[in-house]
């Protein structure tokens, strides 16, 4: 079990009985600690000062689901290989979305990595990159870029034909 050491005074109500994270990371955001309890396989939120359990969420996480925080949500890769998003909210546990089928073959223990809008996930055999930047604005830019590249390629081909005499 991971021992939590956050400069809490001896006798503090925050204990491993409330949150014993064995396989996954934890996050402290705005005075609240988020993480998994491997004893009952729930995702939890605790008040860091009082140690009070604010909520716990049950799900098909497995023993844990390593996560990253981004834009008000935790992006989790569950042990069985599903991708899930949980809203960062100390008042209530709310699953924003989850993949109906696993993206990877479990067991998945590696933390997701997020860089420049790309989410990297892996299991013991495969690495997957998901582009999270795709949206109406990005599609328009991507489409415009593809059209420009197509036009440039056509112009280049026409120029080659002119210079080669074909």
Rosetta constraint file for C-alpha pairs under 8 A:
AtomPair CA 1 CA 20 HARMONIC 6.06 0.50
AtomPair CA 1 CA 21 HARMONIC 6.27 0.50
AtomPair CA 1 CA 22 HARMONIC 4.79 0.50
AtomPair CA 2 CA 20 HARMONIC 6.41 0.50
AtomPair CA 2 CA 21 HARMONIC 5.76 0.50
AtomPair CA 2 CA 22 HARMONIC 5.64 0.50
AtomPair CA 3 CA 16 HARMONIC 7.05 0.50
AtomPair CA 3 CA 20 HARMONIC 7.55 0.50
AtomPair CA 4 CA 15 HARMONIC 7.73 0.50
AtomPair CA 4 CA 16 HARMONIC 7.60 0.50
AtomPair CA 8 CA 12 HARMONIC 6.35 0.50
AtomPair CA 12 CA 50 HARMONIC 7.72 0.50
AtomPair CA 12 CA 51 HARMONIC 7.44 0.50
AtomPair CA 13 CA 50 HARMONIC 6.28 0.50
AtomPair CA 13 CA 51 HARMONIC 4.97 0.50
AtomPair CA 13 CA 52 HARMONIC 7.58 0.50
AtomPair CA 14 CA 18 HARMONIC 6.81 0.50
AtomPair CA 14 CA 48 HARMONIC 7.28 0.50
AtomPair CA 14 CA 49 HARMONIC 8.00 0.50
AtomPair CA 14 CA 50 HARMONIC 7.01 0.50
AtomPair CA 14 CA 51 HARMONIC 4.15 0.50
AtomPair CA 14 CA 52 HARMONIC 7.50 0.50
AtomPair CA 15 CA 19 HARMONIC 6.60 0.50
AtomPair CA 15 CA 20 HARMONIC 7.91 0.50
AtomPair CA 15 CA 51 HARMONIC 7.48 0.50
AtomPair CA 16 CA 20 HARMONIC 4.61 0.50
AtomPair CA 18 CA 37 HARMONIC 7.62 0.50
AtomPair CA 18 CA 51 HARMONIC 7.82 0.50
AtomPair CA 18 CA 53 HARMONIC 7.02 0.50
AtomPair CA 19 CA 35 HARMONIC 7.29 0.50
AtomPair CA 19 CA 36 HARMONIC 6.77 0.50
AtomPair CA 19 CA 37 HARMONIC 5.06 0.50
AtomPair CA 19 CA 44 HARMONIC 7.55 0.50
AtomPair CA 20 CA 36 HARMONIC 7.15 0.50
AtomPair CA 20 CA 37 HARMONIC 4.95 0.50
AtomPair CA 20 CA 38 HARMONIC 6.20 0.50
AtomPair CA 20 CA 39 HARMONIC 7.16 0.50
AtomPair CA 21 CA 25 HARMONIC 7.40 0.50
AtomPair CA 21 CA 26 HARMONIC 7.76 0.50
AtomPair CA 21 CA 35 HARMONIC 6.75 0.50
AtomPair CA 21 CA 36 HARMONIC 5.31 0.50
AtomPair CA 21 CA 37 HARMONIC 5.07 0.50
AtomPair CA 21 CA 38 HARMONIC 5.68 0.50
AtomPair CA 22 CA 37 HARMONIC 7.52 0.50
AtomPair CA 22 CA 38 HARMONIC 5.95 0.50
AtomPair CA 23 CA 38 HARMONIC 7.52 0.50
AtomPair CA 23 CA 63 HARMONIC 7.20 0.50
AtomPair CA 23 CA 64 HARMONIC 6.01 0.50
AtomPair CA 23 CA 66 HARMONIC 7.83 0.50
AtomPair CA 23 CA 109 HARMONIC 7.40 0.50
AtomPair CA 24 CA 35 HARMONIC 7.29 0.50
AtomPair CA 24 CA 36 HARMONIC 6.72 0.50
AtomPair CA 24 CA 64 HARMONIC 5.70 0.50
AtomPair CA 24 CA 65 HARMONIC 6.22 0.50
AtomPair CA 24 CA 66 HARMONIC 4.88 0.50
AtomPair CA 24 CA 67 HARMONIC 7.81 0.50
AtomPair CA 24 CA 109 HARMONIC 7.72 0.50
AtomPair CA 24 CA 111 HARMONIC 7.80 0.50
AtomPair CA 25 CA 35 HARMONIC 6.64 0.50
AtomPair CA 25 CA 36 HARMONIC 8.00 0.50
AtomPair CA 25 CA 66 HARMONIC 5.90 0.50
AtomPair CA 25 CA 67 HARMONIC 7.09 0.50
AtomPair CA 25 CA 111 HARMONIC 7.93 0.50
AtomPair CA 26 CA 33 HARMONIC 6.96 0.50
AtomPair CA 26 CA 34 HARMONIC 5.61 0.50
AtomPair CA 26 CA 35 HARMONIC 4.59 0.50
AtomPair CA 26 CA 36 HARMONIC 7.51 0.50
AtomPair CA 27 CA 33 HARMONIC 5.69 0.50
AtomPair CA 27 CA 34 HARMONIC 5.25 0.50
AtomPair CA 27 CA 35 HARMONIC 6.69 0.50
AtomPair CA 28 CA 32 HARMONIC 5.43 0.50
AtomPair CA 28 CA 33 HARMONIC 4.47 0.50
AtomPair CA 28 CA 34 HARMONIC 6.36 0.50
AtomPair CA 29 CA 33 HARMONIC 6.57 0.50
AtomPair CA 29 CA 34 HARMONIC 7.86 0.50
AtomPair CA 31 CA 47 HARMONIC 6.37 0.50
AtomPair CA 31 CA 48 HARMONIC 5.53 0.50
AtomPair CA 31 CA 49 HARMONIC 7.29 0.50
AtomPair CA 32 CA 45 HARMONIC 6.47 0.50
AtomPair CA 32 CA 46 HARMONIC 5.50 0.50
AtomPair CA 32 CA 47 HARMONIC 4.74 0.50
AtomPair CA 32 CA 48 HARMONIC 5.14 0.50
AtomPair CA 32 CA 90 HARMONIC 6.88 0.50
AtomPair CA 33 CA 45 HARMONIC 5.62 0.50
AtomPair CA 33 CA 46 HARMONIC 5.11 0.50
AtomPair CA 33 CA 47 HARMONIC 6.42 0.50
AtomPair CA 33 CA 48 HARMONIC 5.87 0.50
AtomPair CA 34 CA 43 HARMONIC 7.32 0.50
AtomPair CA 34 CA 44 HARMONIC 5.62 0.50
AtomPair CA 34 CA 45 HARMONIC 4.62 0.50
AtomPair CA 34 CA 46 HARMONIC 6.57 0.50
AtomPair CA 35 CA 43 HARMONIC 5.63 0.50
AtomPair CA 35 CA 44 HARMONIC 5.49 0.50
AtomPair CA 35 CA 45 HARMONIC 6.83 0.50
AtomPair CA 36 CA 41 HARMONIC 6.65 0.50
AtomPair CA 36 CA 42 HARMONIC 5.67 0.50
AtomPair CA 36 CA 43 HARMONIC 4.44 0.50
AtomPair CA 36 CA 44 HARMONIC 5.91 0.50
AtomPair CA 36 CA 64 HARMONIC 5.96 0.50
AtomPair CA 36 CA 65 HARMONIC 7.56 0.50
AtomPair CA 37 CA 41 HARMONIC 5.54 0.50
AtomPair CA 37 CA 42 HARMONIC 5.54 0.50
AtomPair CA 37 CA 43 HARMONIC 6.47 0.50
AtomPair CA 37 CA 44 HARMONIC 7.11 0.50
AtomPair CA 37 CA 64 HARMONIC 7.72 0.50
AtomPair CA 38 CA 42 HARMONIC 7.14 0.50
AtomPair CA 38 CA 63 HARMONIC 5.45 0.50
AtomPair CA 38 CA 64 HARMONIC 6.62 0.50
AtomPair CA 41 CA 58 HARMONIC 7.10 0.50
AtomPair CA 41 CA 59 HARMONIC 7.97 0.50
AtomPair CA 41 CA 61 HARMONIC 6.99 0.50
AtomPair CA 41 CA 62 HARMONIC 6.38 0.50
AtomPair CA 41 CA 63 HARMONIC 5.23 0.50
AtomPair CA 41 CA 64 HARMONIC 6.52 0.50
AtomPair CA 42 CA 56 HARMONIC 6.00 0.50
AtomPair CA 42 CA 57 HARMONIC 5.35 0.50
AtomPair CA 42 CA 58 HARMONIC 4.92 0.50
AtomPair CA 42 CA 59 HARMONIC 7.00 0.50
AtomPair CA 42 CA 61 HARMONIC 7.69 0.50
AtomPair CA 42 CA 64 HARMONIC 7.91 0.50
AtomPair CA 43 CA 56 HARMONIC 5.53 0.50
AtomPair CA 43 CA 57 HARMONIC 5.06 0.50
AtomPair CA 43 CA 58 HARMONIC 6.71 0.50
AtomPair CA 43 CA 64 HARMONIC 7.98 0.50
AtomPair CA 44 CA 53 HARMONIC 7.39 0.50
AtomPair CA 44 CA 54 HARMONIC 7.58 0.50
AtomPair CA 44 CA 55 HARMONIC 5.76 0.50
AtomPair CA 44 CA 56 HARMONIC 4.26 0.50
AtomPair CA 44 CA 57 HARMONIC 6.26 0.50
AtomPair CA 45 CA 53 HARMONIC 6.17 0.50
AtomPair CA 45 CA 54 HARMONIC 5.41 0.50
AtomPair CA 45 CA 55 HARMONIC 5.48 0.50
AtomPair CA 45 CA 56 HARMONIC 6.46 0.50
AtomPair CA 45 CA 90 HARMONIC 6.37 0.50
AtomPair CA 46 CA 51 HARMONIC 5.91 0.50
AtomPair CA 46 CA 52 HARMONIC 5.51 0.50
AtomPair CA 46 CA 53 HARMONIC 4.52 0.50
AtomPair CA 46 CA 54 HARMONIC 5.26 0.50
AtomPair CA 46 CA 55 HARMONIC 7.31 0.50
AtomPair CA 46 CA 90 HARMONIC 7.88 0.50
AtomPair CA 47 CA 51 HARMONIC 5.23 0.50
AtomPair CA 47 CA 52 HARMONIC 5.29 0.50
AtomPair CA 47 CA 53 HARMONIC 6.58 0.50
AtomPair CA 47 CA 54 HARMONIC 6.63 0.50
AtomPair CA 48 CA 52 HARMONIC 7.67 0.50
AtomPair CA 54 CA 90 HARMONIC 6.61 0.50
AtomPair CA 54 CA 91 HARMONIC 6.91 0.50
AtomPair CA 54 CA 92 HARMONIC 7.67 0.50
AtomPair CA 55 CA 90 HARMONIC 7.71 0.50
AtomPair CA 55 CA 91 HARMONIC 7.65 0.50
AtomPair CA 55 CA 92 HARMONIC 6.40 0.50
AtomPair CA 55 CA 93 HARMONIC 6.41 0.50
AtomPair CA 56 CA 93 HARMONIC 6.86 0.50
AtomPair CA 57 CA 93 HARMONIC 6.09 0.50
AtomPair CA 60 CA 78 HARMONIC 7.56 0.50
AtomPair CA 60 CA 80 HARMONIC 7.92 0.50
AtomPair CA 61 CA 65 HARMONIC 5.79 0.50
AtomPair CA 61 CA 78 HARMONIC 4.85 0.50
AtomPair CA 61 CA 79 HARMONIC 5.97 0.50
AtomPair CA 61 CA 80 HARMONIC 7.10 0.50
AtomPair CA 62 CA 78 HARMONIC 6.52 0.50
AtomPair CA 62 CA 79 HARMONIC 5.12 0.50
AtomPair CA 62 CA 80 HARMONIC 6.54 0.50
AtomPair CA 63 CA 79 HARMONIC 6.78 0.50
AtomPair CA 64 CA 78 HARMONIC 6.54 0.50
AtomPair CA 64 CA 79 HARMONIC 6.22 0.50
AtomPair CA 64 CA 109 HARMONIC 7.86 0.50
AtomPair CA 65 CA 76 HARMONIC 5.62 0.50
AtomPair CA 65 CA 77 HARMONIC 5.28 0.50
AtomPair CA 65 CA 78 HARMONIC 4.23 0.50
AtomPair CA 65 CA 79 HARMONIC 5.81 0.50
AtomPair CA 65 CA 109 HARMONIC 7.26 0.50
AtomPair CA 65 CA 111 HARMONIC 7.95 0.50
AtomPair CA 66 CA 76 HARMONIC 5.68 0.50
AtomPair CA 66 CA 77 HARMONIC 5.87 0.50
AtomPair CA 66 CA 78 HARMONIC 7.00 0.50
AtomPair CA 66 CA 109 HARMONIC 6.80 0.50
AtomPair CA 66 CA 110 HARMONIC 6.67 0.50
AtomPair CA 66 CA 111 HARMONIC 4.71 0.50
AtomPair CA 66 CA 112 HARMONIC 6.81 0.50
AtomPair CA 67 CA 74 HARMONIC 6.00 0.50
AtomPair CA 67 CA 75 HARMONIC 5.30 0.50
AtomPair CA 67 CA 76 HARMONIC 4.24 0.50
AtomPair CA 67 CA 77 HARMONIC 6.47 0.50
AtomPair CA 67 CA 111 HARMONIC 5.90 0.50
AtomPair CA 67 CA 112 HARMONIC 6.07 0.50
AtomPair CA 68 CA 74 HARMONIC 5.54 0.50
AtomPair CA 68 CA 75 HARMONIC 5.37 0.50
AtomPair CA 68 CA 76 HARMONIC 6.75 0.50
AtomPair CA 68 CA 111 HARMONIC 7.47 0.50
AtomPair CA 68 CA 112 HARMONIC 6.40 0.50
AtomPair CA 68 CA 113 HARMONIC 7.08 0.50
AtomPair CA 68 CA 114 HARMONIC 7.44 0.50
AtomPair CA 69 CA 73 HARMONIC 5.68 0.50
AtomPair CA 69 CA 74 HARMONIC 4.48 0.50
AtomPair CA 69 CA 75 HARMONIC 6.28 0.50
AtomPair CA 70 CA 74 HARMONIC 6.35 0.50
AtomPair CA 70 CA 75 HARMONIC 7.28 0.50
AtomPair CA 72 CA 87 HARMONIC 6.09 0.50
AtomPair CA 72 CA 88 HARMONIC 5.36 0.50
AtomPair CA 73 CA 85 HARMONIC 6.17 0.50
AtomPair CA 73 CA 86 HARMONIC 5.46 0.50
AtomPair CA 73 CA 87 HARMONIC 4.34 0.50
AtomPair CA 73 CA 88 HARMONIC 5.01 0.50
AtomPair CA 74 CA 85 HARMONIC 5.48 0.50
AtomPair CA 74 CA 86 HARMONIC 5.13 0.50
AtomPair CA 74 CA 87 HARMONIC 6.24 0.50
AtomPair CA 74 CA 88 HARMONIC 6.45 0.50
AtomPair CA 75 CA 83 HARMONIC 7.19 0.50
AtomPair CA 75 CA 84 HARMONIC 5.90 0.50
AtomPair CA 75 CA 85 HARMONIC 4.69 0.50
AtomPair CA 75 CA 86 HARMONIC 6.76 0.50
AtomPair CA 75 CA 112 HARMONIC 7.75 0.50
AtomPair CA 76 CA 83 HARMONIC 5.68 0.50
AtomPair CA 76 CA 84 HARMONIC 5.09 0.50
AtomPair CA 76 CA 85 HARMONIC 6.15 0.50
AtomPair CA 76 CA 86 HARMONIC 7.86 0.50
AtomPair CA 76 CA 112 HARMONIC 7.12 0.50
AtomPair CA 77 CA 81 HARMONIC 6.08 0.50
AtomPair CA 77 CA 82 HARMONIC 5.81 0.50
AtomPair CA 77 CA 83 HARMONIC 4.80 0.50
AtomPair CA 77 CA 84 HARMONIC 6.50 0.50
AtomPair CA 77 CA 108 HARMONIC 7.13 0.50
AtomPair CA 77 CA 109 HARMONIC 8.00 0.50
AtomPair CA 77 CA 111 HARMONIC 7.20 0.50
AtomPair CA 77 CA 112 HARMONIC 6.64 0.50
AtomPair CA 77 CA 121 HARMONIC 7.45 0.50
AtomPair CA 78 CA 82 HARMONIC 5.25 0.50
AtomPair CA 78 CA 83 HARMONIC 6.36 0.50
AtomPair CA 78 CA 84 HARMONIC 7.40 0.50
AtomPair CA 78 CA 108 HARMONIC 6.58 0.50
AtomPair CA 78 CA 109 HARMONIC 7.85 0.50
AtomPair CA 79 CA 106 HARMONIC 5.83 0.50
AtomPair CA 79 CA 107 HARMONIC 5.03 0.50
AtomPair CA 79 CA 108 HARMONIC 4.50 0.50
AtomPair CA 79 CA 109 HARMONIC 6.06 0.50
AtomPair CA 80 CA 102 HARMONIC 6.81 0.50
AtomPair CA 80 CA 104 HARMONIC 7.77 0.50
AtomPair CA 80 CA 105 HARMONIC 6.70 0.50
AtomPair CA 80 CA 106 HARMONIC 4.36 0.50
AtomPair CA 80 CA 107 HARMONIC 5.40 0.50
AtomPair CA 80 CA 108 HARMONIC 6.31 0.50
AtomPair CA 81 CA 102 HARMONIC 4.70 0.50
AtomPair CA 81 CA 103 HARMONIC 5.65 0.50
AtomPair CA 81 CA 104 HARMONIC 4.71 0.50
AtomPair CA 81 CA 105 HARMONIC 5.59 0.50
AtomPair CA 81 CA 106 HARMONIC 5.08 0.50
AtomPair CA 81 CA 107 HARMONIC 6.77 0.50
AtomPair CA 81 CA 108 HARMONIC 5.80 0.50
AtomPair CA 81 CA 123 HARMONIC 7.77 0.50
AtomPair CA 82 CA 98 HARMONIC 6.99 0.50
AtomPair CA 82 CA 99 HARMONIC 5.73 0.50
AtomPair CA 82 CA 100 HARMONIC 7.49 0.50
AtomPair CA 82 CA 101 HARMONIC 6.47 0.50
AtomPair CA 82 CA 102 HARMONIC 4.23 0.50
AtomPair CA 82 CA 103 HARMONIC 5.73 0.50
AtomPair CA 82 CA 104 HARMONIC 7.13 0.50
AtomPair CA 83 CA 98 HARMONIC 5.69 0.50
AtomPair CA 83 CA 99 HARMONIC 5.53 0.50
AtomPair CA 83 CA 102 HARMONIC 7.22 0.50
AtomPair CA 83 CA 103 HARMONIC 6.99 0.50
AtomPair CA 84 CA 95 HARMONIC 7.48 0.50
AtomPair CA 84 CA 96 HARMONIC 7.68 0.50
AtomPair CA 84 CA 97 HARMONIC 5.69 0.50
AtomPair CA 84 CA 98 HARMONIC 4.14 0.50
AtomPair CA 84 CA 99 HARMONIC 6.49 0.50
AtomPair CA 85 CA 95 HARMONIC 6.08 0.50
AtomPair CA 85 CA 96 HARMONIC 5.34 0.50
AtomPair CA 85 CA 97 HARMONIC 5.23 0.50
AtomPair CA 85 CA 98 HARMONIC 6.29 0.50
AtomPair CA 86 CA 93 HARMONIC 7.43 0.50
AtomPair CA 86 CA 94 HARMONIC 5.79 0.50
AtomPair CA 86 CA 95 HARMONIC 4.48 0.50
AtomPair CA 86 CA 96 HARMONIC 5.31 0.50
AtomPair CA 86 CA 97 HARMONIC 7.21 0.50
AtomPair CA 87 CA 93 HARMONIC 7.26 0.50
AtomPair CA 87 CA 94 HARMONIC 5.77 0.50
AtomPair CA 87 CA 95 HARMONIC 6.47 0.50
AtomPair CA 87 CA 96 HARMONIC 6.20 0.50
AtomPair CA 89 CA 93 HARMONIC 6.83 0.50
AtomPair CA 89 CA 94 HARMONIC 7.91 0.50
AtomPair CA 99 CA 103 HARMONIC 7.66 0.50
AtomPair CA 104 CA 108 HARMONIC 7.62 0.50
AtomPair CA 104 CA 122 HARMONIC 7.16 0.50
AtomPair CA 104 CA 123 HARMONIC 6.27 0.50
AtomPair CA 104 CA 126 HARMONIC 7.65 0.50
AtomPair CA 105 CA 123 HARMONIC 6.56 0.50
AtomPair CA 106 CA 123 HARMONIC 6.55 0.50
AtomPair CA 107 CA 123 HARMONIC 6.78 0.50
AtomPair CA 107 CA 124 HARMONIC 7.66 0.50
AtomPair CA 108 CA 122 HARMONIC 7.02 0.50
AtomPair CA 108 CA 123 HARMONIC 4.89 0.50
AtomPair CA 108 CA 124 HARMONIC 7.16 0.50
AtomPair CA 109 CA 123 HARMONIC 7.14 0.50
AtomPair CA 110 CA 121 HARMONIC 7.48 0.50
AtomPair CA 110 CA 122 HARMONIC 6.46 0.50
AtomPair CA 110 CA 123 HARMONIC 6.96 0.50
AtomPair CA 111 CA 121 HARMONIC 7.42 0.50
AtomPair CA 112 CA 119 HARMONIC 6.77 0.50
AtomPair CA 112 CA 120 HARMONIC 5.70 0.50
AtomPair CA 112 CA 121 HARMONIC 5.10 0.50
AtomPair CA 112 CA 122 HARMONIC 7.59 0.50
AtomPair CA 113 CA 119 HARMONIC 5.74 0.50
AtomPair CA 113 CA 120 HARMONIC 5.06 0.50
AtomPair CA 113 CA 121 HARMONIC 6.84 0.50
AtomPair CA 114 CA 118 HARMONIC 5.63 0.50
AtomPair CA 114 CA 119 HARMONIC 4.56 0.50
AtomPair CA 114 CA 120 HARMONIC 6.28 0.50
AtomPair CA 115 CA 119 HARMONIC 6.62 0.50
AtomPair CA 117 CA 131 HARMONIC 6.15 0.50
AtomPair CA 117 CA 132 HARMONIC 5.30 0.50
AtomPair CA 117 CA 133 HARMONIC 5.29 0.50
AtomPair CA 118 CA 129 HARMONIC 6.40 0.50
AtomPair CA 118 CA 130 HARMONIC 5.55 0.50
AtomPair CA 118 CA 131 HARMONIC 4.53 0.50
AtomPair CA 118 CA 132 HARMONIC 5.63 0.50
AtomPair CA 118 CA 133 HARMONIC 7.22 0.50
AtomPair CA 119 CA 129 HARMONIC 5.55 0.50
AtomPair CA 119 CA 130 HARMONIC 5.04 0.50
AtomPair CA 119 CA 131 HARMONIC 6.40 0.50
AtomPair CA 119 CA 132 HARMONIC 6.83 0.50
AtomPair CA 120 CA 127 HARMONIC 7.00 0.50
AtomPair CA 120 CA 128 HARMONIC 5.70 0.50
AtomPair CA 120 CA 129 HARMONIC 4.55 0.50
AtomPair CA 120 CA 130 HARMONIC 6.49 0.50
AtomPair CA 121 CA 127 HARMONIC 5.79 0.50
AtomPair CA 121 CA 128 HARMONIC 5.20 0.50
AtomPair CA 121 CA 129 HARMONIC 6.45 0.50
AtomPair CA 122 CA 126 HARMONIC 5.54 0.50
AtomPair CA 122 CA 127 HARMONIC 4.32 0.50
AtomPair CA 122 CA 128 HARMONIC 6.05 0.50
AtomPair CA 123 CA 127 HARMONIC 6.78 0.50
AtomPair CA 133 CA 138 HARMONIC 6.72 0.50
AtomPair CA 134 CA 138 HARMONIC 5.46 0.50
AtomPair CA 134 CA 139 HARMONIC 6.19 0.50
AtomPair CA 135 CA 139 HARMONIC 5.85 0.50
AtomPair CA 136 CA 140 HARMONIC 6.23 0.50
AtomPair CA 137 CA 141 HARMONIC 6.43 0.50
AtomPair CA 138 CA 142 HARMONIC 5.91 0.50
AtomPair CA 139 CA 143 HARMONIC 5.82 0.50
AtomPair CA 140 CA 144 HARMONIC 6.01 0.50
AtomPair CA 141 CA 145 HARMONIC 5.98 0.50
AtomPair CA 142 CA 146 HARMONIC 6.05 0.50
AtomPair CA 143 CA 147 HARMONIC 6.15 0.50
AtomPair CA 144 CA 148 HARMONIC 6.14 0.50
AtomPair CA 145 CA 149 HARMONIC 6.12 0.50
AtomPair CA 146 CA 150 HARMONIC 6.06 0.50
AtomPair CA 147 CA 151 HARMONIC 6.07 0.50
AtomPair CA 148 CA 152 HARMONIC 6.03 0.50
AtomPair CA 149 CA 153 HARMONIC 6.03 0.50
AtomPair CA 150 CA 154 HARMONIC 6.16 0.50
AtomPair CA 151 CA 155 HARMONIC 6.12 0.50
AtomPair CA 152 CA 156 HARMONIC 6.06 0.50
AtomPair CA 153 CA 157 HARMONIC 6.13 0.50
AtomPair CA 154 CA 158 HARMONIC 6.14 0.50
AtomPair CA 155 CA 159 HARMONIC 6.08 0.50
AtomPair CA 156 CA 160 HARMONIC 6.17 0.50
AtomPair CA 157 CA 161 HARMONIC 6.24 0.50
AtomPair CA 158 CA 162 HARMONIC 6.27 0.50
AtomPair CA 159 CA 163 HARMONIC 6.24 0.50
AtomPair CA 160 CA 164 HARMONIC 6.00 0.50
AtomPair CA 161 CA 165 HARMONIC 5.90 0.50
AtomPair CA 161 CA 166 HARMONIC 4.93 0.50
AtomPair CA 162 CA 166 HARMONIC 6.41 0.50
